[in-house]
Amino acid sequence: MEKQNQREQSRMRLNDFIRSLREDIVSGKRQPGEHLPSEKTLSQQYRLSNLTIRKGLDKLVSEGLIAKIPRVGNVVIGSSGSPLVTVKLGTHSSVAAEARLEHLLELFHERFPHIRVQTVPISSESYRQLPDYLTGGIADAVMINYTSFQMLMEKGHGDLLAPLEREKDIYPFLSDGFTYDGALLAQPFIFSPLILCYNRQHFAEKNIPEPDGRWRWTDIIANSTRLSEPGERIGFHCDLLSLHRWPLLLLQTGETFERYGDGRIKLAGTAMMEAIRFCRTLIRELPLLSAGVVTGESEHLLAQGKASMIMTSYFYLNYLREKSLPFDIAPVPHQGMPGTLLLSTGLAINSRSPVKEAAVQLVKFLISHSSQLIIRQHTYSLPARITAAEWSGRETLYRPSRFALFRETIPEFRYFSALRIRASELAAIHQEAKLYWAGLESEEAFCKRVEQMPAPPGQHGSPMDF
């Protein structure tokens, strides 16, 4: 592992070296005819061996940026003539690992040396930042998840995103999710349904059949007890109270939110309240569930043998990479009606960006078959492009035997909006429900507080009709 880390650090320094010289040449900082420092000087400057420096220079030669002249050295011959353009890409920190983003951007720079991509961190949980990032010129393109996209549309900010061309080879249900008023406003990038992940060895030790699509939540409760070992491991773990987890229970009712005539939500005595009540039951029956779980915590517990089952996503399976763990996946449990919550991340372009053309080029590259195939082959994330997601060939990392499970369960995928509720309303219910789940508020009081929430103003900013 130490040698692998050293190789990775060396590769990163090599990429930094190539990127630095490339930008100096493309930007005009180094002029045609200028001689580069000697390989020995570059080796000392970038802390790389002479051999590695030579590899980097060979790369720049292949890009037509420098020439190696015998007995003279390395000479700048210039760029393609295109001025250097910087595209600021708003990114979620977790996606760097979930989609090998750094590697993809390196490949993009090689192919388009006149376009430099500057990553700008944004929170995947705070949609409130997005309008400021877009109107303030902080980002020319942004990663945006489905929830944040819906929030943005509800606030009437659809004009901040540039319309894009729909790709035939991208799963239609993903493109539909980022379509508003008939216009595609974000290109789907990666996606995942919620899934169950488990340690096969623990099941074998306890002689318990591995979970499948027939499992109900009652099976989770019963087998969690059987799998647990006091002081050693727990049977089941997940951040059930996450806004990207518990709405699954609402979707599995097969019902939608009821409303009063004035548009306010009706909760008492409805199927939605039954699901919220069942969520409280799960919290009590599985007491080791916790709110505010750190990202990747469930996966780390599984990898350490401290948990036997977790509810997760294909995105978070990446925390299990390079772990010697006999894990597999299965559909999430249900209460009689199979179904799972769909999560997706798209790439949107700032309609006001002064470098819109370059931003479009970047997005096209990231959703191209070659880029999407890299995601499929080197991560556990699911690329949005069908031919990449359903690729079959020699694997570069361990794959659970049921990795292709997502293909079989596509008909069960549901966005939270299938509940006929706006993202802002669901977020508000989420905040109110925390007191109810914690036993600090009665069901009657909880329902009353939700039902007193004002109805959304008409249909403005929402793709849904009530």
C-alpha positions as CSV (number, residue, x, y, z in Angstrom):
1,M,0.0,0.0,0.0
2,E,2.9,2.4,0.8
3,K,4.5,1.8,-2.6
4,Q,1.1,2.3,-4.2
5,N,0.8,5.7,-2.4
6,Q,4.3,6.7,-3.5
7,R,3.4,5.9,-7.1
8,E,0.2,7.8,-6.9
9,Q,2.0,10.9,-5.4
10,S,4.7,10.6,-8.2
11,R,1.9,10.5,-10.8
12,M,0.2,13.5,-9.4
13,R,3.5,15.5,-9.4
14,L,4.0,14.5,-13.0
15,N,0.5,15.7,-13.9
16,D,1.2,19.0,-12.1
17,F,4.4,19.4,-14.0
18,I,2.7,18.8,-17.4
19,R,-0.2,21.0,-16.5
20,S,2.0,23.8,-15.3
21,L,4.1,23.9,-18.5
22,R,1.1,23.4,-20.7
23,E,-0.6,26.4,-19.2
24,D,2.5,28.6,-19.4
25,I,2.8,27.8,-23.1
26,V,-0.9,28.2,-24.0
27,S,-1.2,31.4,-22.0
28,G,1.8,32.9,-23.7
29,K,3.9,33.1,-20.6
30,R,6.4,31.0,-22.4
31,Q,6.9,32.3,-26.0
32,P,7.6,30.3,-29.1
33,G,11.3,29.8,-29.5
34,E,12.0,30.0,-25.8
35,H,14.2,27.3,-24.4
36,L,12.9,25.3,-21.4
37,P,15.2,24.8,-18.3
38,S,17.3,21.7,-18.4
39,E,15.9,18.3,-17.4
40,K,18.1,18.4,-14.3
41,T,16.7,21.8,-13.3
42,L,13.1,20.7,-13.9
43,S,13.7,17.6,-11.9
44,Q,14.8,19.6,-8.9
45,Q,12.0,22.1,-9.3
46,Y,9.2,19.5,-9.5
47,R,10.8,16.8,-7.2
48,L,10.7,14.2,-10.0
49,S,13.3,11.9,-11.5
50,N,15.0,12.8,-14.8
51,L,13.1,9.8,-16.3
52,T,9.7,11.1,-15.1
53,I,10.6,14.6,-16.4
54,R,11.4,13.1,-19.8
55,K,8.1,11.4,-19.9
56,G,6.3,14.7,-19.2
57,L,8.2,16.5,-21.9
58,D,7.4,13.7,-24.3
59,K,3.8,14.3,-23.6
60,L,4.1,18.0,-24.4
61,V,5.9,17.0,-27.6
62,S,3.0,14.8,-28.6
63,E,0.6,17.7,-28.0
64,G,2.7,19.9,-30.3
65,L,3.6,22.4,-27.7
66,I,7.4,21.8,-27.6
67,A,10.0,20.3,-29.8
68,K,13.1,18.3,-28.8
69,I,16.1,19.6,-30.8
70,P,19.3,17.5,-30.6
71,R,22.2,19.3,-28.9
72,V,19.9,22.3,-28.2
73,G,17.2,21.1,-25.8
74,N,13.5,21.6,-25.5
75,V,12.1,24.5,-27.3
76,V,8.6,26.0,-27.1
77,I,6.8,26.0,-30.5
78,G,3.6,27.5,-29.3
79,S,-0.1,26.4,-28.9
80,S,-2.8,25.9,-31.4
81,G,-3.3,29.7,-31.5
82,S,-6.4,29.6,-29.5
83,P,-6.4,32.0,-26.4
84,L,-6.4,30.4,-23.0
85,V,-9.9,30.1,-21.6
86,T,-10.7,29.3,-17.9
87,V,-13.9,27.4,-17.1
88,K,-14.9,27.5,-13.4
89,L,-16.6,24.2,-12.5
90,G,-18.6,24.1,-9.3
91,T,-18.0,20.6,-7.9
92,H,-19.2,18.4,-5.0
93,S,-16.2,17.2,-3.0
94,S,-17.4,13.6,-2.9
95,V,-17.7,13.4,-6.7
96,A,-14.0,13.6,-7.1
97,A,-13.7,10.0,-5.9
98,E,-17.1,8.9,-7.1
99,A,-16.4,9.8,-10.7
100,R,-12.6,10.0,-11.0
101,L,-13.1,13.6,-11.7
102,E,-9.5,14.7,-11.4
103,H,-8.4,12.1,-13.9
104,L,-11.1,13.1,-16.3
105,L,-10.1,16.7,-16.1
106,E,-6.5,15.7,-16.8
107,L,-7.7,14.0,-20.0
108,F,-9.8,17.1,-20.9
109,H,-6.7,19.4,-20.5
110,E,-4.7,17.1,-22.8
111,R,-7.4,17.1,-25.5
112,F,-8.2,20.8,-25.1
113,P,-5.0,22.5,-23.9
114,H,-6.4,26.0,-24.5
115,I,-9.2,25.4,-21.9
116,R,-8.2,25.3,-18.3
117,V,-10.7,24.0,-15.8
118,Q,-10.7,25.5,-12.3
119,T,-12.7,23.5,-9.8
120,V,-14.8,25.5,-7.3
121,P,-16.1,23.6,-4.3
122,I,-19.9,23.8,-3.6
123,S,-22.0,21.9,-1.1
124,S,-24.3,19.3,-2.5
125,E,-26.7,20.0,0.4
126,S,-27.0,23.8,0.0
127,Y,-29.0,24.8,-3.0
128,R,-29.1,28.4,-1.6
129,Q,-25.5,28.9,-2.8
130,L,-26.3,28.1,-6.4
131,P,-28.0,31.3,-7.5
132,D,-25.1,33.4,-6.1
133,Y,-22.5,31.2,-7.8
134,L,-24.3,31.6,-11.1
135,T,-25.2,35.2,-11.0
136,G,-21.9,36.2,-9.4
137,G,-19.8,34.6,-12.1
138,I,-18.3,32.2,-9.5
139,A,-19.1,29.2,-11.7
140,D,-19.5,28.7,-15.4
141,A,-20.7,25.2,-15.0
142,V,-22.0,23.4,-11.9
143,M,-22.7,19.9,-10.6
144,I,-26.2,19.7,-9.3
145,N,-28.1,16.9,-7.7
146,Y,-31.8,16.3,-8.4
147,T,-32.9,17.8,-5.1
148,S,-31.0,21.0,-5.6
149,F,-32.2,21.2,-9.2
150,Q,-35.8,21.0,-8.0
151,M,-35.1,23.7,-5.4
152,L,-33.7,26.0,-8.0
153,M,-36.7,25.5,-10.2
154,E,-39.1,26.1,-7.4
155,K,-37.4,29.4,-6.7
156,G,-37.9,30.5,-10.3
157,H,-34.2,30.4,-11.2
158,G,-34.5,28.2,-14.3
159,D,-33.3,31.0,-16.5
160,L,-29.9,30.8,-14.8
161,L,-29.2,27.4,-16.6
162,A,-28.6,27.2,-20.3
163,P,-30.8,24.7,-22.3
164,L,-28.9,21.7,-23.5
165,E,-29.3,19.1,-26.2
166,R,-30.8,15.8,-25.0
167,E,-28.5,12.8,-25.6
168,K,-30.2,9.6,-27.0
169,D,-27.7,7.3,-25.2
170,I,-28.4,8.6,-21.7
171,Y,-31.1,6.9,-19.7
172,P,-34.3,8.9,-20.5
173,F,-35.5,8.8,-16.9
174,L,-32.4,10.7,-15.9
175,S,-32.8,13.4,-18.6
176,D,-36.5,13.7,-17.6
177,G,-35.4,14.5,-14.1
178,F,-33.4,17.5,-15.2
179,T,-36.0,18.8,-17.7
180,Y,-38.2,21.8,-16.9
181,D,-40.8,23.4,-19.1
182,G,-39.7,21.1,-21.9
183,A,-36.0,22.2,-21.8
184,L,-33.1,20.0,-20.6
185,L,-31.2,22.2,-18.1
186,A,-28.6,19.8,-16.8
187,Q,-26.9,16.8,-18.5
188,P,-27.1,13.6,-16.3
189,F,-23.6,12.6,-15.2
190,I,-23.9,9.8,-12.6
191,F,-26.8,8.2,-10.8
192,S,-27.7,5.6,-8.2
193,P,-30.7,3.9,-6.6
194,L,-30.6,3.2,-2.9
195,I,-29.4,-0.4,-2.3
196,L,-28.6,-2.8,0.5
197,C,-25.0,-3.8,0.9
198,Y,-23.8,-6.6,3.2
199,N,-20.9,-8.8,4.4
200,R,-21.4,-12.2,2.8
201,Q,-19.1,-13.8,5.4
202,H,-21.2,-12.7,8.3
203,F,-24.3,-14.3,6.6
204,A,-22.4,-17.5,6.0
205,E,-21.2,-17.6,9.7
206,K,-24.8,-17.3,11.0
207,N,-26.2,-19.6,8.3
208,I,-28.6,-16.9,7.2
209,P,-29.7,-16.8,3.5
210,E,-28.4,-13.6,1.8
211,P,-31.0,-10.9,1.2
212,D,-32.9,-10.6,-2.0
213,G,-35.9,-8.7,-3.4
214,R,-38.3,-10.5,-1.1
215,W,-36.8,-9.0,2.0
216,R,-39.1,-6.7,4.0
217,W,-38.1,-4.3,6.7
218,T,-39.2,-6.8,9.3
219,D,-36.6,-9.2,7.9
220,I,-34.0,-6.5,8.4
221,I,-35.0,-6.1,12.0
222,A,-35.0,-9.8,12.7
223,N,-31.8,-10.6,11.0
224,S,-30.0,-7.6,12.3
225,T,-30.4,-9.1,15.8
226,R,-29.1,-12.5,14.6
227,L,-26.1,-11.0,12.9
228,S,-25.0,-8.7,15.7
229,E,-22.3,-9.6,18.2
230,P,-22.3,-7.6,21.4
231,G,-19.1,-5.6,21.7
232,E,-18.0,-6.7,18.2
233,R,-20.4,-5.7,15.5
234,I,-24.0,-4.4,14.8
235,G,-26.4,-6.0,12.4
236,F,-27.5,-3.0,10.4
237,H,-26.4,0.6,10.1
238,C,-27.3,3.6,8.0
239,D,-28.2,7.3,8.2
240,L,-31.9,6.6,8.0
241,L,-32.7,10.2,9.0
242,S,-30.9,11.7,5.9
243,L,-33.1,13.5,3.5
244,H,-31.6,11.2,0.9
245,R,-32.7,8.0,2.8
246,W,-36.0,8.2,4.8
247,P,-38.2,9.4,1.9
248,L,-37.7,5.8,0.6
249,L,-40.3,4.7,3.1
250,L,-42.8,7.2,1.7
251,L,-42.2,6.0,-1.8
252,Q,-42.7,2.4,-0.9
253,T,-46.3,3.1,0.1
254,G,-47.1,3.7,-3.6
255,E,-49.2,6.7,-2.5
256,T,-48.7,10.4,-2.7
257,F,-49.2,13.4,-0.4
258,E,-52.9,14.4,0.1
259,R,-53.8,18.0,0.1
260,Y,-56.6,20.2,1.3
261,G,-58.5,22.4,-1.1
262,D,-56.3,25.4,-0.5
263,G,-53.2,23.3,-1.4
264,R,-51.9,22.7,2.2
265,I,-50.6,19.2,2.9
266,K,-53.0,16.8,4.7
267,L,-51.0,14.4,6.9
268,A,-53.1,13.0,9.8
269,G,-54.7,9.7,8.9
270,T,-52.9,9.4,5.5
271,A,-50.5,6.8,4.1
272,M,-47.7,9.3,4.3
273,M,-48.2,9.6,8.1
274,E,-48.1,5.8,8.4
275,A,-44.8,5.7,6.6
276,I,-43.4,8.5,8.9
277,R,-44.7,6.6,11.9
278,F,-43.0,3.4,10.6
279,C,-39.7,5.3,10.3
280,R,-40.0,6.0,14.1
281,T,-40.6,2.3,14.6
282,L,-37.4,1.4,12.7
283,I,-35.4,3.9,14.8
284,R,-36.7,2.2,18.0
285,E,-36.2,-1.3,16.7
286,L,-32.8,-0.6,15.3
287,P,-31.4,1.7,18.1
288,L,-27.9,1.9,16.6
289,L,-29.2,4.0,13.7
290,S,-28.2,7.6,14.2
291,A,-28.8,11.0,12.8
292,G,-26.0,13.1,11.3
293,V,-23.9,10.1,10.3
294,V,-20.6,11.3,8.8
295,T,-20.3,10.7,5.1
296,G,-19.0,7.2,4.5
297,E,-19.4,6.1,8.1
298,S,-21.7,3.1,7.3
299,E,-19.3,2.0,4.6
300,H,-16.3,2.2,6.9
301,L,-18.1,0.2,9.6
302,L,-18.9,-2.5,7.0
303,A,-15.3,-2.5,5.8
304,Q,-14.0,-3.0,9.3
305,G,-16.4,-5.8,10.0
306,K,-18.3,-3.7,12.6
307,A,-21.5,-3.8,10.6
308,S,-23.1,-6.6,8.7
309,M,-25.6,-4.7,6.6
310,I,-25.9,-1.1,5.5
311,M,-28.3,0.9,3.3
312,T,-26.2,2.9,0.8
313,S,-25.8,3.9,-2.8
314,Y,-23.5,2.9,-5.7
315,F,-21.8,6.3,-5.1
316,Y,-20.8,5.3,-1.6
317,L,-19.6,1.9,-2.5
318,N,-16.5,3.7,-3.6
319,Y,-15.6,3.9,0.1
320,L,-15.1,0.1,-0.2
321,R,-12.6,0.2,-3.0
322,E,-9.3,-1.5,-2.2
323,K,-10.9,-3.1,0.9
324,S,-10.5,-6.9,1.3
325,L,-14.2,-7.4,2.0
326,P,-16.5,-10.1,0.6
327,F,-19.5,-7.7,0.1
328,D,-22.5,-8.0,-2.2
329,I,-25.6,-5.9,-2.8
330,A,-29.3,-6.5,-2.9
331,P,-32.5,-4.4,-3.4
332,V,-33.5,-2.3,-0.4
333,P,-36.2,-4.0,1.8
334,H,-39.8,-2.9,1.6
335,Q,-43.2,-3.3,3.2
336,G,-44.8,-5.3,0.4
337,M,-44.3,-2.9,-2.5
338,P,-40.7,-3.0,-3.9
339,G,-39.3,0.4,-4.8
340,T,-36.2,2.5,-4.3
341,L,-35.2,6.2,-4.1
342,L,-33.3,7.4,-7.2
343,L,-30.4,9.8,-6.7
344,S,-28.7,11.6,-9.6
345,T,-26.1,14.3,-10.3
346,G,-26.1,16.4,-13.4
347,L,-23.9,19.0,-15.1
348,A,-25.5,22.4,-15.8
349,I,-24.1,25.4,-17.6
350,N,-24.4,29.0,-16.4
351,S,-26.6,30.8,-19.0
352,R,-24.7,34.0,-18.2
353,S,-21.2,32.6,-18.5
354,P,-18.8,34.6,-20.7
355,V,-17.1,31.3,-21.6
356,K,-20.3,29.3,-22.3
357,E,-18.9,27.6,-25.4
358,A,-15.9,26.2,-23.5
359,A,-18.2,25.2,-20.7
360,V,-20.4,23.3,-23.2
361,Q,-17.2,21.6,-24.5
362,L,-16.4,20.5,-20.9
363,V,-19.8,19.1,-20.2
364,K,-19.9,17.2,-23.6
365,F,-16.5,15.7,-22.7
366,L,-17.6,14.5,-19.2
367,I,-20.7,12.8,-20.6
368,S,-18.9,11.3,-23.6
369,H,-18.8,7.6,-23.9
370,S,-15.0,7.5,-23.3
371,S,-15.3,9.5,-20.0
372,Q,-18.4,7.7,-18.9
373,L,-16.7,4.4,-19.5
374,I,-13.8,5.4,-17.3
375,I,-16.3,6.0,-14.5
376,R,-17.8,2.5,-15.1
377,Q,-14.5,0.7,-15.2
378,H,-12.7,2.4,-12.4
379,T,-15.4,3.3,-9.8
380,Y,-18.6,1.8,-8.5
381,S,-20.7,4.8,-9.6
382,L,-23.2,4.4,-12.4
383,P,-22.5,6.6,-15.4
384,A,-25.6,8.2,-17.0
385,R,-24.7,6.9,-20.5
386,I,-26.4,3.6,-21.2
387,T,-23.6,2.0,-23.2
388,A,-21.1,2.8,-20.4
389,A,-23.3,1.8,-17.5
390,E,-24.1,-1.5,-19.1
391,W,-20.6,-2.2,-20.4
392,S,-19.3,-5.8,-20.0
393,G,-15.6,-6.7,-20.0
394,R,-12.5,-7.3,-18.0
395,E,-12.9,-5.6,-14.6
396,T,-10.2,-3.5,-13.0
397,L,-11.5,-3.8,-9.4
398,Y,-13.6,-6.2,-7.4
399,R,-17.3,-6.2,-8.4
400,P,-20.0,-7.7,-6.3
401,S,-21.8,-10.5,-8.1
402,R,-25.0,-8.5,-8.2
403,F,-23.5,-5.3,-9.5
404,A,-25.8,-5.2,-12.5
405,L,-28.8,-5.3,-10.1
406,F,-29.6,-1.7,-11.1
407,R,-30.6,-2.9,-14.6
408,E,-33.2,-5.2,-13.2
409,T,-34.7,-2.7,-10.7
410,I,-35.0,0.3,-13.1
411,P,-38.8,0.0,-13.1
412,E,-38.7,0.5,-9.3
413,F,-36.7,3.8,-9.4
414,R,-38.5,6.8,-8.1
415,Y,-37.5,10.4,-7.5
416,F,-38.9,11.9,-4.3
417,S,-41.1,14.1,-6.5
418,A,-43.2,11.1,-7.4
419,L,-44.8,11.8,-4.0
420,R,-46.3,14.9,-5.5
421,I,-44.4,17.2,-3.2
422,R,-42.0,20.0,-3.7
423,A,-38.4,19.7,-2.5
424,S,-38.8,22.7,-0.1
425,E,-41.9,21.1,1.4
426,L,-40.1,17.8,1.9
427,A,-37.2,19.6,3.6
428,A,-39.6,21.4,5.9
429,I,-41.3,18.1,6.9
430,H,-37.9,16.6,7.5
431,Q,-37.1,19.3,10.0
432,E,-40.4,18.9,11.8
433,A,-40.2,15.1,11.8
434,K,-36.9,15.1,13.8
435,L,-38.7,16.2,16.9
436,Y,-41.4,13.5,16.4
437,W,-38.9,10.8,15.8
438,A,-37.0,11.8,18.9
439,G,-40.1,11.5,21.0
440,L,-40.1,15.2,21.7
441,E,-43.4,15.9,20.0
442,S,-46.7,14.0,19.8
443,E,-48.0,12.7,16.5
444,E,-51.0,15.0,16.8
445,A,-48.7,18.1,17.3
446,F,-46.4,17.0,14.5
447,C,-49.3,16.6,12.0
448,K,-50.7,20.0,13.1
449,R,-47.5,21.8,12.5
450,V,-47.1,20.2,9.0
451,E,-50.7,21.0,8.1
452,Q,-50.3,24.6,9.1
453,M,-47.4,25.1,6.6
454,P,-48.6,27.5,4.0
455,A,-49.3,26.1,0.5
456,P,-46.8,26.9,-2.2
457,P,-47.9,30.0,-4.3
458,G,-49.6,28.4,-7.3
459,Q,-47.4,26.4,-9.6
460,H,-44.7,28.9,-10.0
461,G,-41.2,27.5,-10.2
462,S,-42.3,23.8,-10.0
463,P,-42.5,21.2,-12.7
464,M,-45.4,19.5,-10.9
465,D,-49.1,20.1,-11.1
466,F,-51.1,19.5,-7.9
